[in-house]
Amino acid sequence: MNITEIAPDVYRLSNFVPQINLQFNQFLVADDEPLLFHTGMRAMFPAVREMVEKVINPADLRWIGFSHFEADECGSLNEWLQIAPAAQAVCSQVGAFVSVNDFAVRPARGLTDGETFSTGKHRFRFVQTPHLPHCWEAGLLFEENGQTLFCSDLFLQNGEVKPFADSNVMEAVRQSMIDGQQSPFANATPYTQQTEANLQKLAALEAKTFAVMHGSSFAGNGANLLRDFGTVMREVLLPQ
């Protein structure tokens, strides 16, 4: 387990699973209304709760965000809702309607594209990105004040890597994408007719920090990095 503050009040909570050579990172925003982005799977709940306890009282958690309905994104959602009485899931309207409200013990707040909410010092914007990284209900959160993009499976890097990359991570991203094409998880992040528009929408945010779910977080010119990511996707995923 590893805890690193990657941006003001934003803590990266990391577990490495050697059996699959992959990190699972949750992100805790310590604020008046604390937010946890990604819950991890149910089996990870005790470990993630232990890390959260080092930063805040878990019972004070107010928002639980995630990109799409998947075990590592929201598998322990109900466990968090049970220990944090004021907590509410926050996700896309589509995600809330088709999956989360049937699964969760309390209804989620479903967000429309561009909708914002505040946790106190921090203001979040929901960016709807269908099928990026995957699933039709997918979306990402962007913290507007510090310009941090909580980017779910985008920029995935295999291995037990540093909490914060000290150089351009795109080659590691490229290699992990290539490796993924040879695994049972091939095409987990598809390149669709909507991908370029989604990437341009994200690039326009001009993020400064990228909170990566699997791999090192990093900082840089957000627009350029997302364009580079799109180039890597096209080169690896599309037939040559």
N, C-alpha and C positions, 0 to 999 in steps of 0.2 A: 504494500500500500504506500502511496506517495501523495503528498498534498503540496501544491505549488500555487502561489498567487501569480496569475499570468497577466492580470490587468487590475486596476484599482477595484477592490472588493470582489474580484472574480477568482475563485479557487478551483483549480483542476484536481480532482480526486481520481486517482488512477490505480487500477488493478491489472497486473500482467498475468495472462493465462498461458503458461508455456506449452500446454498440449496443442494449442493452435497458433502459437507464436504471435499473439496479438494483445495489445492493451485495450482495456475498456475504461473510458474516461467519462466521469460525470463532472458537471460544472455547477458550483454553488455560488450564488450571488448573495453576499451578506449585506442586507439593507433593511429598511423599516419593514418591508414585506419580503422576506427572503425567497429566492427562487432557486429551484434545482432543475437543471436541464439534463435530461436522461436520468432514469432511475437505476438502470442495470437490471439484469435478470433477477427473479425471485431468490435464487440461490446466493446471489451476491448481496442481498439486502443487509445481513448483519455487518458485513465488511464496510459497505457504503455508509450505513448508519453510524458506525464507529468513527469514520472519517468526518462525517458531518458534525458529530458531537464535539470534535476538536475545534470547530469554528463557531457554531451556533447551537442553541438548544433545538433538537430536531422537532420538538412539538411546536416551535414557532414558525415552521415552514408555511408559506402562504401560497406559492405557485409552484406547479410541477409541469415543466414544459418538455416537449419532445417533437421530433420531426414527423414521425409516422408510427403506425401501430405495429410494433415489433418487440420481441422479448427484451433485447438489450436497450431499447428506447424507453419502454414503459412497463416491463414485466412485473416489477414490484410496486406499481402504482398503488394498488389497494393497501399494501402494507404501510406505505407512507400516509395515505389518507386516514388510516386507522390510528396512527400515532400523532398526527398533526390535525387537530379538529377543525382548523380554519383553512386547511389546504384545499386547493382546487386545481384540477388539471387544466392546462391551457394548450390548445392545439388548433388545427384547422377546423372550420365548420364541417367539412366533409369527414374528417377523421372522427370528430365528435358524433356525427350522425350515424356513420356506418359501422363504427367499432367501439369507440371509447365509452359512450354512454350505456352500451349494453354490458361492457366489461367492468366498469368502475362502480364502486359502491356509492359515489356521488357524481352528479352530472358534471361534465367538463364545460369550460368556457370556450366555445368555438369562435375562432377569429376569422375575419375576412381579410383579403389581401390588402396590406397597408395599414390595418388597424393597429393602434398602439395602446399600451397600458404602462403604468408607472409602478415601481416598487419602492419609491421614495426618491433617492438621489438618481436612480437609473430609470431610463425610459426605453421601452422595448417596442420594436415594430415587427409585426408578423409579415413575412414575405412568402407568398404562396409559390411553390416550385413543383408542380406536378411531375412525378417520375424522376425528380432530382433531389436526393440521390436515388430513391426508388419509391414506388407506391403512388397511387393517384392522389392521395390526400397529403402528400409531402409538403412541408414548408419549413422555414428556418426563422430563428429569432435574431434580430440585429439590435444591439444596445447602442442607442444613438449618441449618448453623451461621450462615452469612451471609444465609440466606433469599433465594437467587438462583434464579430459574426460568429454565432453558435451554429456550426456548419455540419453537424451530424456526421454522416459517413464520407463526406467529401474530403479529399486529400488524405485518404487512408494510407498508412504506412505500416508495414509488418514489423514485428520485432519489439524488443524491450528498449525503447528509444528514450531520449532525454525529454523531460517535461516541456522544455522550450527549445526549439531548434535554433542553433547559432549560425546557420547558413541557409541558403535556398534549399528547400526540401523537395523541389519538383522532381529530381532524379529518383529519390526514394519513392515518391508517389508513382512515378512512371513504372518503376520496377515492380512495385506491389500490384499495380494494375495488370501488368504483363503476367505476373505469377498467378493472379486471380483468374485469368483466362484459362489456366491449366488446372483449375481446381473445381470441386463440385459447385462452387459459388460463382462460376462464370456468368457474366452478364448481370451481376447483382445491380450495377449501376448502368442502365442502358443509355445509349445515345439515340434520342428520339427526335421527332420533328419539333419538339418544344425545348430541347436542351439548349440551343444557342440563345434563344430568347430568355430563358431562365438565367443563364450565365450572364447575359448583358444586364438583366435586372439587378442581379447581385453585384456586378461590377460597378454599377451606378451608385451603389451605397458608399463606395470608397472606404471600405473597412481598413482598419489599421492593425487589428489583431484577429487571428483566426483560432477559435476554440475547437480543436479537432477531436472527434470522438475516439478514433483509433490512430494513435500516433502522436508525434510532437505537435504542440501548438506553435504558432510562429507569428511574426509581425512583418509588415512590408507594405508595399503599394498594392492595395486590395484590388484595384481595377486590373492592373497588369498581371497579378498572380492568378486571377480568375480567367483572364484571357489565355494565360499559359496553360492553365488546367484544361480549358476547352481544347486547346491544340493537342495536348497529351491524350485526351479522350478520343479525339478524332483519329489520331495516329494509331492508337492501340485498338480501339473498338470497331472502327469502320473498315470494311474490306478495302484493300489497296488495289 
